[in-house]
Amino acid sequence: MAEALANAIAFVGVDIGKNSFHVVGLDRSGAIVLRQKWSRGQVEARFANLPPSLVGMEACVGAHHLSRRLKALGHDARLMPAKYVRPYSKGQKNDFRDAEAIAEAVQRPTMKFVATKTADQLDLQALHRVRERLVSQRTGIINQIRAFLLERSIAVRQGIRFFRAELPCILATPPDVLSPRMVRIIEDLACDWRRLDERVEGLSNEIETIARQDAGCDRLMSVPGIGPIISSAMVAAIGAGDVFTKGRDFAAWLGLVPKQISTGDRTILGKISRRGNRYLRVLFVQAAWVVLINRKSGSAMGSSPGSRQPGGGCITMCWRSHSPTSSPVSPGAFWLVAGPSRCGRSIRPRPSQPDPNSTLTAAEIAQNEEPATT
């Protein structure tokens, strides 16, 4: 009886928890044939006794590791964003209902799945997470020192480079301007600042070493404005980019295209959608500004993507290659897209050698549904 029941399972939904996993299995007709709660240590042993089936999970902490282990057992494990699973939940919320919704959602042919990350991708992503936290802490220390100095009517020019150069002179000010206690406090904060600088530099060097050795990162760094940090963050987030059918889908997933609120055959575009990976989007926007600034100053870095256009709106980026990292990228493959301008027109800086057959408006880019990744 148990063997016949196991053979009837075709789709499995797993609701991942910290110590327990709620599992719901469906047969080909969609009827529930398995409804159990497993401990973390039982999951792999139980799945090893099940025939190969389609297993769905929400993309969350630990999902990528479990997906790799289930694939090694012969199952077709797929990850989905939680927001795409929620519409399939019925009735009140509990863990078994969530697992049933996952089993229902994984069967849908139009469902957008998350690519399973490798252990190397997760390690690289961890390096970026730690570096981002250290940079944020360093920024907080610098802002705190500036606030203490402003209380004493000491203003310093904006920019970490100028602040670092002027700080020794500021600490040498007379006691009537800066008290000895405040000098000691700022010196302690400056020591913390130096320690964070050393850690950030060490992580940056490690990331750069990994990027130089990776073929995908090396291709991405041939694009103007893209360096080891952005290329490695992109590879850590999407791998080879196989989940995206075209480059425009990557730009839409990253949130760098105008938000579309169209109705009644009218195309209405707003600000950039700002959805997807915020860390990667921030890096790309900073790279865009670097390219524009170097283009304006006549540097060779910004010669390919295009120049600044007057009256332009939001700046977005797209890839002309079929897949962001799986195909070779030429210096002209990376280009900028400007959103709606003040006069209501869509302005886009063109690449150095425009191709009329591949040009797209901002509305066409926004209409592409983005694949989901985590």
C-alpha positions as CSV (number, residue, x, y, z in Angstrom):
1,M,0.0,0.0,0.0
2,A,2.8,2.4,0.9
3,E,4.7,1.5,-2.2
4,A,1.6,2.2,-4.4
5,L,1.1,5.5,-2.6
6,A,4.6,6.5,-3.2
7,N,4.4,5.6,-6.9
8,A,1.3,7.8,-7.3
9,I,3.1,10.9,-6.2
10,A,3.9,13.2,-9.2
11,F,4.2,16.7,-7.6
12,V,5.6,17.6,-4.2
13,G,5.4,20.9,-2.4
14,V,7.8,21.5,0.4
15,D,7.3,24.3,3.0
16,I,10.8,24.9,4.4
17,G,11.1,25.7,8.1
18,K,14.0,26.0,10.5
19,N,13.6,22.6,12.1
20,S,10.6,21.1,10.4
21,F,9.4,20.7,6.8
22,H,5.8,20.3,5.8
23,V,5.4,18.2,2.7
24,V,2.3,17.7,0.5
25,G,2.3,15.3,-2.5
26,L,-0.2,15.3,-5.4
27,D,-0.9,12.7,-8.0
28,R,-1.4,13.3,-11.7
29,S,-5.0,14.4,-11.2
30,G,-4.1,16.9,-8.5
31,A,-5.5,14.9,-5.5
32,I,-3.5,15.0,-2.3
33,V,-1.9,11.6,-1.6
34,L,0.8,12.7,0.9
35,R,0.5,15.1,3.8
36,Q,3.3,14.8,6.4
37,K,5.6,16.8,8.6
38,W,9.3,15.9,8.5
39,S,12.3,16.9,10.6
40,R,15.3,18.4,8.9
41,G,17.2,15.2,9.3
42,Q,14.5,13.1,7.7
43,V,14.1,15.1,4.5
44,E,16.8,13.5,2.3
45,A,16.1,10.0,3.5
46,R,12.4,10.3,2.8
47,F,13.0,11.8,-0.7
48,A,15.5,9.0,-1.4
49,N,12.6,6.5,-1.0
50,L,10.3,8.4,-3.4
51,P,10.3,8.0,-7.2
52,P,11.6,10.9,-9.2
53,S,9.0,13.7,-9.1
54,L,8.6,17.4,-9.6
55,V,9.5,19.1,-6.3
56,G,8.6,22.8,-5.7
57,M,10.0,25.0,-3.0
58,E,9.9,28.7,-2.2
59,A,13.2,30.5,-2.8
60,C,14.3,31.2,0.7
61,V,17.2,30.5,3.1
62,G,18.4,26.9,2.6
63,A,16.4,26.3,-0.5
64,H,19.3,26.3,-2.9
65,H,21.2,23.8,-0.8
66,L,18.2,21.5,-0.6
67,S,17.5,21.9,-4.3
68,R,21.0,20.7,-5.2
69,R,20.6,17.7,-2.9
70,L,17.3,16.7,-4.3
71,K,18.6,17.0,-7.9
72,A,21.4,14.6,-6.9
73,L,18.7,12.1,-5.8
74,G,17.0,12.3,-9.2
75,H,14.2,14.7,-8.5
76,D,13.3,17.8,-10.6
77,A,13.6,20.4,-7.9
78,R,12.5,23.9,-8.7
79,L,12.5,27.2,-6.8
80,M,9.8,29.9,-7.0
81,P,9.5,33.4,-5.5
82,A,7.1,33.5,-2.6
83,K,5.0,36.3,-4.2
84,Y,4.2,34.0,-7.2
85,V,3.1,31.2,-4.9
86,R,0.8,33.2,-2.7
87,P,-2.2,33.4,-5.2
88,Y,-2.5,29.6,-5.1
89,S,-3.0,29.5,-1.3
90,K,-6.6,28.7,-0.3
91,G,-8.3,29.4,3.0
92,Q,-6.5,30.2,6.2
93,K,-2.7,30.2,6.3
94,N,-0.9,27.3,7.8
95,D,2.2,25.3,6.9
96,F,0.3,22.5,5.1
97,R,-1.8,25.0,3.1
98,D,1.5,26.7,2.1
99,A,3.0,23.4,1.0
100,E,-0.2,22.6,-1.0
101,A,0.0,26.0,-2.7
102,I,3.6,25.3,-3.6
103,A,2.7,21.9,-5.1
104,E,-0.1,23.6,-7.2
105,A,2.1,26.5,-8.4
106,V,5.1,24.3,-9.5
107,Q,2.8,22.6,-12.1
108,R,2.0,25.8,-13.9
109,P,3.7,26.1,-17.3
110,T,3.9,29.9,-17.1
111,M,5.5,29.9,-13.7
112,K,8.8,31.8,-13.5
113,F,11.4,29.8,-11.6
114,V,14.5,30.8,-9.7
115,A,17.8,29.3,-10.9
116,T,19.5,27.1,-8.3
117,K,22.7,28.7,-7.2
118,T,25.9,26.7,-6.8
119,A,28.0,26.7,-3.7
120,D,30.5,29.0,-5.3
121,Q,27.8,31.5,-6.2
122,L,26.6,31.5,-2.6
123,D,30.2,32.0,-1.3
124,L,30.7,34.9,-3.7
125,Q,27.4,36.4,-2.7
126,A,28.4,36.1,1.0
127,L,31.6,38.1,0.3
128,H,29.5,40.9,-1.3
129,R,27.0,40.8,1.7
130,V,29.9,41.2,4.2
131,R,31.5,43.9,2.2
132,E,28.2,45.8,1.8
133,R,27.7,45.7,5.6
134,L,31.3,47.0,6.3
135,V,30.9,49.8,3.8
136,S,27.6,50.8,5.5
137,Q,29.3,50.8,8.9
138,R,32.2,52.9,7.6
139,T,29.7,55.4,6.2
140,G,28.0,55.6,9.5
141,I,31.2,56.3,11.4
142,I,32.2,59.0,8.9
143,N,28.8,60.6,9.2
144,Q,29.0,60.5,13.0
145,I,32.4,62.2,13.0
146,R,31.0,64.9,10.6
147,A,28.0,65.5,13.0
148,F,30.3,65.9,16.0
149,L,32.4,68.4,14.1
150,L,29.4,70.4,12.9
151,E,28.3,70.8,16.5
152,R,31.6,72.7,16.9
153,S,31.0,74.7,13.7
154,I,33.6,72.7,11.8
155,A,32.4,71.9,8.3
156,V,34.4,69.6,6.0
157,R,34.1,69.4,2.2
158,Q,32.0,66.5,1.0
159,G,33.9,63.4,-0.1
160,I,35.7,60.8,1.9
161,R,39.0,61.6,0.3
162,F,38.9,65.3,1.4
163,F,37.7,64.3,4.9
164,R,40.5,61.8,5.4
165,A,43.1,64.4,4.3
166,E,41.7,67.2,6.6
167,L,41.0,65.1,9.7
168,P,44.6,65.3,11.2
169,C,44.5,69.1,10.9
170,I,41.1,69.2,12.6
171,L,42.3,67.1,15.5
172,A,45.1,69.5,16.0
173,T,42.8,72.5,16.6
174,P,43.1,74.5,19.8
175,P,41.1,73.2,22.9
176,D,38.8,76.2,22.8
177,V,37.4,74.9,19.5
178,L,37.5,71.2,20.1
179,S,37.7,69.9,23.6
180,P,40.2,67.1,24.6
181,R,37.4,64.7,25.3
182,M,35.9,65.2,21.9
183,V,39.3,64.8,20.3
184,R,39.7,61.5,22.0
185,I,36.3,60.3,20.9
186,I,37.0,61.3,17.2
187,E,40.4,59.6,17.4
188,D,38.7,56.3,18.5
189,L,36.2,56.6,15.7
190,A,39.1,57.3,13.3
191,C,40.7,54.0,14.4
192,D,37.5,52.2,13.7
193,W,37.4,53.8,10.3
194,R,40.9,52.6,9.5
195,R,40.1,49.0,10.6
196,L,37.0,49.0,8.4
197,D,39.1,50.4,5.5
198,E,41.5,47.4,5.9
199,R,38.7,44.9,6.0
200,V,36.9,46.4,3.0
201,E,40.1,46.5,1.0
202,G,40.9,42.9,1.9
203,L,37.4,41.7,0.7
204,S,37.7,43.9,-2.4
205,N,41.0,42.3,-3.3
206,E,39.5,38.8,-2.8
207,I,36.5,39.6,-4.9
208,E,38.8,41.0,-7.6
209,T,40.9,37.9,-7.6
210,I,37.8,35.7,-8.1
211,A,36.5,37.9,-10.8
212,R,39.8,37.8,-12.8
213,Q,39.7,34.0,-12.7
214,D,36.1,33.6,-13.8
215,A,35.3,33.6,-17.5
216,G,31.9,35.2,-17.1
217,C,33.3,38.0,-15.0
218,D,36.1,38.6,-17.5
219,R,33.6,39.0,-20.4
220,L,31.5,41.4,-18.3
221,M,34.5,43.5,-17.4
222,S,35.0,44.2,-21.1
223,V,32.0,46.5,-20.9
224,P,32.7,50.1,-20.1
225,G,32.0,51.0,-16.5
226,I,31.9,47.4,-15.3
227,G,34.7,46.2,-12.9
228,P,35.4,43.3,-10.6
229,I,32.7,44.3,-8.0
230,I,29.8,44.6,-10.5
231,S,30.8,41.6,-12.6
232,S,31.2,39.3,-9.7
233,A,27.9,40.5,-8.1
234,M,26.1,39.9,-11.3
235,V,27.5,36.4,-11.6
236,A,26.7,35.6,-8.0
237,A,23.1,36.8,-8.6
238,I,22.2,35.2,-11.9
239,G,25.1,32.9,-12.8
240,A,25.3,32.4,-16.5
241,G,22.0,34.2,-17.0
242,D,20.3,31.2,-18.5
243,V,17.0,32.0,-16.7
244,F,16.6,35.1,-18.9
245,T,15.5,34.5,-22.5
246,K,16.8,37.9,-23.6
247,G,18.8,40.8,-22.2
248,R,15.8,43.0,-21.9
249,D,14.3,40.6,-19.3
250,F,17.4,41.1,-17.2
251,A,16.9,44.9,-17.2
252,A,13.3,44.5,-16.3
253,W,14.1,42.1,-13.4
254,L,16.7,44.5,-12.1
255,G,14.2,47.3,-11.9
256,L,16.0,49.7,-14.3
257,V,13.1,50.1,-16.7
258,P,10.1,52.5,-16.3
259,K,7.2,51.2,-14.3
260,Q,4.3,50.6,-16.6
261,I,0.7,51.5,-15.6
262,S,-1.0,51.1,-19.0
263,T,-4.7,50.8,-19.6
264,G,-7.2,51.4,-22.4
265,D,-4.5,50.9,-25.1
266,R,-2.6,53.8,-23.6
267,T,1.1,53.4,-22.7
268,I,1.7,55.1,-19.3
269,L,5.3,55.0,-18.0
270,G,6.5,56.2,-14.7
271,K,9.7,56.2,-12.8
272,I,12.0,53.1,-12.8
273,S,10.3,50.2,-11.1
274,R,13.1,49.6,-8.6
275,R,12.3,45.9,-8.3
276,G,14.6,43.0,-8.0
277,N,18.1,43.0,-6.6
278,R,18.6,46.4,-5.0
279,Y,22.4,45.9,-4.4
280,L,23.1,45.1,-8.0
281,R,20.8,47.9,-9.3
282,V,22.7,50.4,-7.2
283,L,26.0,49.2,-8.6
284,F,24.7,49.5,-12.2
285,V,23.4,53.0,-11.6
286,Q,26.8,54.1,-10.2
287,A,28.5,52.5,-13.2
288,A,26.2,54.4,-15.5
289,W,27.1,57.7,-13.9
290,V,30.8,56.9,-14.1
291,V,30.4,56.2,-17.8
292,L,28.5,59.5,-18.4
293,I,31.0,61.5,-16.4
294,N,34.0,60.0,-18.2
295,R,32.2,60.5,-21.5
296,K,31.7,64.2,-20.7
297,S,35.3,64.6,-19.8
298,G,36.5,62.9,-23.0
299,S,37.8,59.7,-21.4
300,A,37.9,56.6,-23.4
301,M,35.7,54.7,-20.9
302,G,32.5,56.3,-21.9
303,S,33.1,56.4,-25.7
304,S,31.0,53.3,-26.5
305,P,27.8,53.6,-24.5
306,G,26.8,57.1,-25.5
307,S,26.7,60.6,-24.2
308,R,24.5,62.5,-21.9
309,Q,21.3,63.9,-23.5
310,P,19.6,67.1,-22.3
311,G,16.2,66.8,-20.6
312,G,16.6,63.0,-20.0
313,G,14.7,61.2,-17.2
314,C,15.8,58.1,-15.4
315,I,18.8,56.2,-16.5
316,T,18.5,52.5,-17.1
317,M,20.7,49.8,-18.7
318,C,20.1,46.9,-21.0
319,W,22.1,44.2,-22.6
320,R,22.3,43.7,-26.4
321,S,23.6,40.2,-26.0
322,H,21.3,37.2,-26.0
323,S,22.3,36.2,-22.5
324,P,24.1,38.6,-20.0
325,T,27.0,36.3,-19.3
326,S,26.7,33.3,-21.5
327,S,27.6,35.0,-24.8
328,P,30.6,37.2,-25.6
329,V,30.0,40.8,-24.8
330,S,31.6,43.5,-27.0
331,P,32.2,47.1,-25.7
332,G,29.2,48.3,-27.5
333,A,26.9,45.7,-26.1
334,F,26.2,47.7,-23.0
335,W,24.0,50.8,-23.5
336,L,22.0,53.3,-21.5
337,V,18.3,53.9,-21.8
338,A,16.8,57.2,-20.6
339,G,13.2,57.2,-19.4
340,P,10.5,59.7,-20.1
341,S,11.9,63.2,-20.4
342,R,10.2,66.4,-19.2
343,C,8.8,67.0,-22.6
344,G,7.2,63.6,-22.6
345,R,9.5,62.0,-25.2
346,S,11.6,58.9,-24.7
347,I,15.2,59.8,-25.1
348,R,17.8,57.1,-25.5
349,P,21.6,57.5,-26.0
350,R,22.5,55.3,-28.9
351,P,25.5,53.0,-29.1
352,S,28.5,54.0,-31.3
353,Q,27.2,51.9,-34.2
354,P,23.4,51.8,-33.9
355,D,21.5,48.8,-35.4
356,P,18.0,49.9,-36.5
357,N,16.7,46.3,-36.3
358,S,17.5,46.0,-32.6
359,T,16.4,49.4,-31.2
360,L,13.6,49.4,-28.7
361,T,11.6,52.0,-27.0
362,A,11.3,52.2,-23.2
363,A,7.6,51.1,-23.5
364,E,8.6,47.9,-25.3
365,I,11.3,47.2,-22.7
366,A,8.8,47.7,-19.8
367,Q,6.3,45.3,-21.4
368,N,8.7,42.4,-21.0
369,E,7.9,40.3,-18.0
370,E,11.0,39.7,-16.0
371,P,12.1,36.2,-14.8
372,A,12.4,35.9,-11.1
373,T,15.7,35.3,-9.4
374,T,16.8,35.4,-5.8
